């Protein structure tokens, strides 16, 4: 099992996203296989936080690639994105769901209200809660597994690994979820028939 290298992320998010399926996201022994993702394309994408330019909140999205952009929604949930593309492009991939593979006891403690294991990571906020990802992890290096305090991140130990499982040859594809702008783009991909996805294609 090898960490995914930085060059993998140094491409357009819409290219990287379907290839990210079946990679492993891990933190402190809590691990899940990525089964659902959404791509965001910076200035080209009205659904992206970076659409209107760089702000203090979105600095991490503008590079370098292979870092984690973590943001807060609805005043209560964290969501995690893998930053892609060249510096300055603000391309990113929202990790929407995982199939838990290791550290399930810790995930269950973190997600005590989840009735089934398939509910532990079946959404972007759920998986952050299950793995303990918060705003302290904003900017962490998911290639090296370290924090990046220069971008505001003080967390770390979050990495994406390749264990040799290929992405699906024909991933499910559809429009992104919960957007008012940019909702027409078919930039959401899933592992077909996986029970852990937040919503079937």
Phi and psi restraints in degrees (value plus and minus 20) as a CYANA .aco file:
   2 UNK   PHI    -143.7  -103.7
   2 UNK   PSI     123.6   163.6
   3 UNK   PHI     -81.9   -41.9
   3 UNK   PSI     121.7   161.7
   4 UNK   PHI     -86.7   -46.7
   4 UNK   PSI     111.6   151.6
   5 UNK   PHI    -102.8   -62.8
   5 UNK   PSI     147.7   187.7
   6 UNK   PHI     -85.8   -45.8
   6 UNK   PSI     -53.3   -13.3
   7 UNK   PHI     -83.6   -43.6
   7 UNK   PSI     -48.8    -8.8
   8 UNK   PHI     -77.4   -37.4
   8 UNK   PSI     -61.6   -21.6
   9 UNK   PHI    -103.1   -63.1
   9 UNK   PSI     -34.5     5.5
  10 UNK   PHI    -102.2   -62.2
  10 UNK   PSI      28.9    68.9
  11 UNK   PHI    -162.4  -122.4
  11 UNK   PSI     150.5   190.5
  12 UNK   PHI     -79.1   -39.1
  12 UNK   PSI     118.0   158.0
  13 UNK   PHI     -78.9   -38.9
  13 UNK   PSI     -50.0   -10.0
  14 UNK   PHI     -94.6   -54.6
  14 UNK   PSI     -37.9     2.1
  15 UNK   PHI    -107.4   -67.4
  15 UNK   PSI     -63.1   -23.1
  16 UNK   PHI     -90.0   -50.0
  16 UNK   PSI     -58.9   -18.9
  17 UNK   PHI     -72.5   -32.5
  17 UNK   PSI     -75.2   -35.2
  18 UNK   PHI     -85.7   -45.7
  18 UNK   PSI     -44.7    -4.7
  19 UNK   PHI     -97.9   -57.9
  19 UNK   PSI     -36.1     3.9
  20 UNK   PHI     -98.1   -58.1
  20 UNK   PSI     -38.9     1.1
  21 UNK   PHI     -80.4   -40.4
  21 UNK   PSI     116.9   156.9
  22 UNK   PHI      57.7    97.7
  22 UNK   PSI     -19.6    20.4
  23 UNK   PHI     -93.9   -53.9
  23 UNK   PSI     145.9   185.9
  24 UNK   PHI    -129.2   -89.2
  24 UNK   PSI     106.7   146.7
  25 UNK   PHI    -120.5   -80.5
  25 UNK   PSI     107.8   147.8
  26 UNK   PHI    -157.2  -117.2
  26 UNK   PSI     129.7   169.7
  27 UNK   PHI    -175.3  -135.3
  27 UNK   PSI     101.3   141.3
  28 UNK   PHI      28.8    68.8
  28 UNK   PSI      23.9    63.9
  29 UNK   PHI      64.3   104.3
  29 UNK   PSI     -29.2    10.8
  30 UNK   PHI    -110.3   -70.3
  30 UNK   PSI     101.0   141.0
  31 UNK   PHI    -155.1  -115.1
  31 UNK   PSI     122.5   162.5
  32 UNK   PHI    -164.2  -124.2
  32 UNK   PSI     127.4   167.4
  33 UNK   PHI    -104.2   -64.2
  33 UNK   PSI     110.4   150.4
  34 UNK   PHI     -91.7   -51.7
  34 UNK   PSI     100.1   140.1
  35 UNK   PHI    -141.0  -101.0
  35 UNK   PSI     -24.0    16.0
  36 UNK   PHI    -174.4  -134.4
  36 UNK   PSI     112.8   152.8
  37 UNK   PHI    -163.1  -123.1
  37 UNK   PSI     139.2   179.2
  38 UNK   PHI    -153.5  -113.5
  38 UNK   PSI     115.8   155.8
  39 UNK   PHI    -115.5   -75.5
  39 UNK   PSI     122.5   162.5
  40 UNK   PHI    -148.1  -108.1
  40 UNK   PSI     115.8   155.8
  41 UNK   PHI    -137.0   -97.0
  41 UNK   PSI      17.2    57.2
  42 UNK   PHI      36.6    76.6
  42 UNK   PSI    -148.4  -108.4
  43 UNK   PHI     -81.7   -41.7
  43 UNK   PSI     -43.2    -3.2
  44 UNK   PHI    -103.9   -63.9
  44 UNK   PSI     -23.2    16.8
  45 UNK   PHI    -150.3  -110.3
  45 UNK   PSI      90.5   130.5
  46 UNK   PHI     -85.4   -45.4
  46 UNK   PSI     -36.6     3.4
  47 UNK   PHI    -105.5   -65.5
  47 UNK   PSI     -25.7    14.3
  48 UNK   PHI    -108.2   -68.2
  48 UNK   PSI     124.7   164.7
  49 UNK   PHI     -82.6   -42.6
  49 UNK   PSI     -41.4    -1.4
  50 UNK   PHI    -113.7   -73.7
  50 UNK   PSI     -15.2    24.8
  51 UNK   PHI     -77.4   -37.4
  51 UNK   PSI     -58.9   -18.9
  52 UNK   PHI    -118.7   -78.7
  52 UNK   PSI      -6.0    34.0
  53 UNK   PHI      89.8   129.8
  53 UNK   PSI     156.3   196.3
  54 UNK   PHI     -97.3   -57.3
  54 UNK   PSI     116.0   156.0
  55 UNK   PHI    -149.7  -109.7
  55 UNK   PSI     154.2   194.2
  56 UNK   PHI     -78.1   -38.1
  56 UNK   PSI     -59.0   -19.0
  57 UNK   PHI     -85.2   -45.2
  57 UNK   PSI     -57.7   -17.7
  58 UNK   PHI    -120.3   -80.3
  58 UNK   PSI     -11.0    29.0
  59 UNK   PHI     -71.1   -31.1
  59 UNK   PSI     -63.5   -23.5
  60 UNK   PHI     -81.3   -41.3
  60 UNK   PSI     -53.2   -13.2
  61 UNK   PHI     -83.2   -43.2
  61 UNK   PSI     -43.6    -3.6
  62 UNK   PHI    -105.6   -65.6
  62 UNK   PSI     -10.8    29.2
  63 UNK   PHI      94.7   134.7
  63 UNK   PSI     145.3   185.3
  64 UNK   PHI     -98.4   -58.4
  64 UNK   PSI     147.1   187.1
  65 UNK   PHI     -90.0   -50.0
  65 UNK   PSI     143.5   183.5
  66 UNK   PHI      60.7   100.7
  66 UNK   PSI       3.1    43.1
  67 UNK   PHI    -140.7  -100.7
  67 UNK   PSI     149.1   189.1
  68 UNK   PHI    -125.3   -85.3
  68 UNK   PSI     105.6   145.6
  69 UNK   PHI    -121.6   -81.6
  69 UNK   PSI      96.0   136.0
  70 UNK   PHI    -135.5   -95.5
  70 UNK   PSI     109.9   149.9
  71 UNK   PHI    -153.2  -113.2
  71 UNK   PSI     142.7   182.7
  72 UNK   PHI    -125.8   -85.8
  72 UNK   PSI     114.4   154.4
  73 UNK   PHI    -149.1  -109.1
  73 UNK   PSI     131.5   171.5
  74 UNK   PHI      35.4    75.4
  74 UNK   PSI      -0.2    39.8
  75 UNK   PHI      47.0    87.0
  75 UNK   PSI      -4.1    35.9
  76 UNK   PHI    -172.7  -132.7
  76 UNK   PSI     -32.2     7.8
  77 UNK   PHI    -147.5  -107.5
  77 UNK   PSI     127.0   167.0
  78 UNK   PHI    -122.3   -82.3
  78 UNK   PSI     127.4   167.4
  79 UNK   PHI    -153.1  -113.1
  79 UNK   PSI     125.7   165.7
  80 UNK   PHI    -140.1  -100.1
  80 UNK   PSI     117.4   157.4
  81 UNK   PHI    -150.0  -110.0
  81 UNK   PSI     121.1   161.1
  82 UNK   PHI    -109.9   -69.9
  82 UNK   PSI     104.2   144.2
  83 UNK   PHI     -99.5   -59.5
  83 UNK   PSI     113.8   153.8
  84 UNK   PHI    -146.5  -106.5
  84 UNK   PSI     156.0   196.0
  85 UNK   PHI      58.5    98.5
  85 UNK   PSI     159.6   199.6
  86 UNK   PHI     -92.6   -52.6
  86 UNK   PSI     136.1   176.1
  87 UNK   PHI     -72.4   -32.4
  87 UNK   PSI     115.5   155.5
  88 UNK   PHI      73.6   113.6
  88 UNK   PSI     -31.2     8.8
  89 UNK   PHI    -106.2   -66.2
  89 UNK   PSI     -46.2    -6.2
  90 UNK   PHI      43.5    83.5
  90 UNK   PSI      22.3    62.3
  91 UNK   PHI    -114.0   -74.0
  91 UNK   PSI     115.7   155.7
  92 UNK   PHI    -172.2  -132.2
  92 UNK   PSI     141.4   181.4
  93 UNK   PHI    -145.2  -105.2
  93 UNK   PSI      99.4   139.4
  94 UNK   PHI     -95.8   -55.8
  94 UNK   PSI     104.7   144.7
  95 UNK   PHI    -107.1   -67.1
  95 UNK   PSI      91.5   131.5
  96 UNK   PHI    -115.3   -75.3
  96 UNK   PSI     -48.3    -8.3
  97 UNK   PHI    -179.2  -139.2
  97 UNK   PSI     130.1   170.1
  98 UNK   PHI    -148.1  -108.1
  98 UNK   PSI     131.6   171.6
  99 UNK   PHI    -118.3   -78.3
  99 UNK   PSI      90.2   130.2
 100 UNK   PHI     -80.0   -40.0
 100 UNK   PSI     115.5   155.5
 101 UNK   PHI    -146.0  -106.0
 101 UNK   PSI     -42.3    -2.3
 102 UNK   PHI    -175.3  -135.3
 102 UNK   PSI     133.7   173.7
 103 UNK   PHI      51.9    91.9
 103 UNK   PSI      10.2    50.2
 104 UNK   PHI     -85.8   -45.8
 104 UNK   PSI     -52.8   -12.8
 105 UNK   PHI     -81.5   -41.5
 105 UNK   PSI     -63.3   -23.3
 106 UNK   PHI     -85.8   -45.8
 106 UNK   PSI     -58.6   -18.6
 107 UNK   PHI     -83.3   -43.3
 107 UNK   PSI     -61.4   -21.4
 108 UNK   PHI     -84.4   -44.4
 108 UNK   PSI     -57.5   -17.5
 109 UNK   PHI     -85.9   -45.9
 109 UNK   PSI     -59.9   -19.9
 110 UNK   PHI     -91.9   -51.9
 110 UNK   PSI     -46.3    -6.3
 111 UNK   PHI    -143.0  -103.0
 111 UNK   PSI      39.1    79.1
 112 UNK   PHI     -79.7   -39.7
 112 UNK   PSI     -44.3    -4.3
 113 UNK   PHI    -103.4   -63.4
 113 UNK   PSI     -28.9    11.1
 114 UNK   PHI     -90.8   -50.8
 114 UNK   PSI     103.3   143.3
 115 UNK   PHI    -101.7   -61.7
 115 UNK   PSI     -47.6    -7.6
 116 UNK   PHI    -151.6  -111.6
 116 UNK   PSI     135.9   175.9
 117 UNK   PHI     -82.5   -42.5
 117 UNK   PSI     -49.1    -9.1
 118 UNK   PHI     -90.0   -50.0
 118 UNK   PSI     -32.1     7.9
 119 UNK   PHI    -114.0   -74.0
 119 UNK   PSI     -23.9    16.1
 120 UNK   PHI     -85.4   -45.4
 120 UNK   PSI     -61.1   -21.1
 121 UNK   PHI    -152.2  -112.2
 121 UNK   PSI       7.5    47.5
 122 UNK   PHI    -110.2   -70.2
 122 UNK   PSI      27.3    67.3
 123 UNK   PHI     150.8   190.8
 123 UNK   PSI     137.0   177.0
 124 UNK   PHI     -84.2   -44.2
 124 UNK   PSI     -58.2   -18.2
 125 UNK   PHI     -93.9   -53.9
 125 UNK   PSI     -57.6   -17.6
 126 UNK   PHI     -81.9   -41.9
 126 UNK   PSI     -64.5   -24.5
 127 UNK   PHI     -88.8   -48.8
 127 UNK   PSI     -53.9   -13.9
 128 UNK   PHI     -85.4   -45.4
 128 UNK   PSI     -60.5   -20.5
 129 UNK   PHI     -84.8   -44.8
 129 UNK   PSI     -63.5   -23.5
 130 UNK   PHI     -83.2   -43.2
 130 UNK   PSI     -57.1   -17.1
 131 UNK   PHI    -114.6   -74.6
 131 UNK   PSI     -24.0    16.0
 132 UNK   PHI      54.8    94.8
 132 UNK   PSI       9.6    49.6
 133 UNK   PHI    -105.9   -65.9
 133 UNK   PSI     107.9   147.9
 134 UNK   PHI    -155.8  -115.8
 134 UNK   PSI    -194.8  -154.8
 135 UNK   PHI     -81.0   -41.0
 135 UNK   PSI     -41.5    -1.5
 136 UNK   PHI     -84.7   -44.7
 136 UNK   PSI     -37.5     2.5
 137 UNK   PHI    -114.8   -74.8
 137 UNK   PSI     -20.2    19.8
 138 UNK   PHI     -80.1   -40.1
 138 UNK   PSI     105.8   145.8
 139 UNK   PHI      71.6   111.6
 139 UNK   PSI     -22.4    17.6
 140 UNK   PHI     -87.8   -47.8
 140 UNK   PSI     132.4   172.4
 141 UNK   PHI    -107.9   -67.9
 141 UNK   PSI      89.0   129.0
 142 UNK   PHI    -105.4   -65.4
 142 UNK   PSI     -20.7    19.3
 143 UNK   PHI    -110.0   -70.0
 143 UNK   PSI     -69.0   -29.0
 144 UNK   PHI    -108.0   -68.0
 144 UNK   PSI     -37.5     2.5
 145 UNK   PHI      55.1    95.1
 145 UNK   PSI      14.1    54.1
 146 UNK   PHI    -148.8  -108.8
 146 UNK   PSI     144.2   184.2
 147 UNK   PHI     -96.3   -56.3
 147 UNK   PSI     141.6   181.6
 148 UNK   PHI    -151.8  -111.8
 148 UNK   PSI      61.6   101.6
 149 UNK   PHI     -85.9   -45.9
 149 UNK   PSI     -42.2    -2.2
 150 UNK   PHI     -83.8   -43.8
 150 UNK   PSI     -43.8    -3.8
 151 UNK   PHI    -123.5   -83.5
 151 UNK   PSI      -5.0    35.0
 152 UNK   PHI      77.4   117.4
 152 UNK   PSI     -28.7    11.3
 153 UNK   PHI    -105.1   -65.1
 153 UNK   PSI     113.7   153.7
 154 UNK   PHI    -140.1  -100.1
 154 UNK   PSI     -19.0    21.0
 155 UNK   PHI    -110.2   -70.2
 155 UNK   PSI    -169.0  -129.0
 156 UNK   PHI     128.0   168.0
 156 UNK   PSI    -180.0  -140.0
 157 UNK   PHI      39.7    79.7
 157 UNK   PSI       4.5    44.5
 158 UNK   PHI    -130.9   -90.9
 158 UNK   PSI     105.9   145.9
 159 UNK   PHI    -160.2  -120.2
 159 UNK   PSI     139.8   179.8
 160 UNK   PHI    -135.1   -95.1
 160 UNK   PSI     106.9   146.9
 161 UNK   PHI    -137.2   -97.2
 161 UNK   PSI     136.0   176.0
 162 UNK   PHI    -134.2   -94.2
 162 UNK   PSI      96.8   136.8
 163 UNK   PHI    -122.2   -82.2
 163 UNK   PSI      -5.1    34.9
 164 UNK   PHI      74.0   114.0
 164 UNK   PSI     -25.6    14.4
 165 UNK   PHI     -97.8   -57.8
 165 UNK   PSI      99.4   139.4
 166 UNK   PHI     -95.2   -55.2
 166 UNK   PSI     138.3   178.3
 167 UNK   PHI     -86.3   -46.3
 167 UNK   PSI     138.5   178.5
 168 UNK   PHI     -80.7   -40.7
 168 UNK   PSI     120.8   160.8
 169 UNK   PHI     -84.2   -44.2
 169 UNK   PSI     -52.2   -12.2
 170 UNK   PHI    -152.5  -112.5
 170 UNK   PSI      58.8    98.8
 171 UNK   PHI     -86.5   -46.5
 171 UNK   PSI     131.5   171.5
 172 UNK   PHI     -87.9   -47.9
 172 UNK   PSI     124.3   164.3
 173 UNK   PHI    -160.0  -120.0
 173 UNK   PSI     119.4   159.4
 174 UNK   PHI    -184.3  -144.3
 174 UNK   PSI    -190.5  -150.5
 175 UNK   PHI    -100.0   -60.0
 175 UNK   PSI     138.6   178.6
 176 UNK   PHI     -93.7   -53.7
 176 UNK   PSI     141.7   181.7
 177 UNK   PHI    -124.9   -84.9
 177 UNK   PSI     117.9   157.9
 178 UNK   PHI      57.6    97.6
 178 UNK   PSI      -0.3    39.7
 179 UNK   PHI    -122.9   -82.9
 179 UNK   PSI     127.1   167.1
 180 UNK   PHI    -119.2   -79.2
 180 UNK   PSI     -54.6   -14.6
 181 UNK   PHI    -131.7   -91.7
 181 UNK   PSI     119.1   159.1
 182 UNK   PHI      57.1    97.1
 182 UNK   PSI      -6.0    34.0
 183 UNK   PHI     -92.0   -52.0
 183 UNK   PSI     -33.3     6.7
 184 UNK   PHI    -101.1   -61.1
 184 UNK   PSI     -34.3     5.7
 185 UNK   PHI     -97.5   -57.5
 185 UNK   PSI     112.0   152.0
 186 UNK   PHI    -105.2   -65.2
 186 UNK   PSI      42.6    82.6
 187 UNK   PHI    -131.1   -91.1
 187 UNK   PSI      12.9    52.9
 188 UNK   PHI    -138.2   -98.2
 188 UNK   PSI     113.0   153.0
 189 UNK   PHI    -149.4  -109.4
 189 UNK   PSI     125.5   165.5
 190 UNK   PHI    -155.8  -115.8
 190 UNK   PSI     140.0   180.0
 191 UNK   PHI     -99.5   -59.5
 191 UNK   PSI      96.8   136.8
 192 UNK   PHI     -76.4   -36.4
 192 UNK   PSI     117.2   157.2
 193 UNK   PHI      47.3    87.3
 193 UNK   PSI      -9.6    30.4
 194 UNK   PHI     -96.5   -56.5
 194 UNK   PSI     110.7   150.7
 195 UNK   PHI     -94.3   -54.3
 195 UNK   PSI     -28.2    11.8
 196 UNK   PHI    -112.3   -72.3
 196 UNK   PSI     -25.4    14.6
 197 UNK   PHI     -86.5   -46.5
 197 UNK   PSI     133.0   173.0
 198 UNK   PHI     -91.2   -51.2
 198 UNK   PSI     -50.2   -10.2
 199 UNK   PHI    -176.9  -136.9
 199 UNK   PSI     108.4   148.4
 200 UNK   PHI     -79.9   -39.9
 200 UNK   PSI     135.3   175.3
